[in-house]
Amino acid sequence: MREISRKAEEASVTPATVSFDERSRSDEIGLLARSFERMKQSLAISMQMLKDRQGRP
């Protein structure tokens, strides 16, 4: 749990650098890791959209 928590915190700043390898587990830890992976992907998309938007005149 501590490792996933650390990764989630890192993903909130730099989502591209984090991988939730625990997502292949079939227990609650795996479920949590898959949820964080989806959140990380959504965050990366949102950050890219914001960056693209700021580049427009």
Summary of the structure (lengths in Angstrom):
residues: 57
radius of gyration: 13.3
end to end distance: 44.1
largest distance: 48.2
contacts: 130
relative contact order: 0.16
helix: 77%
strand: 0%
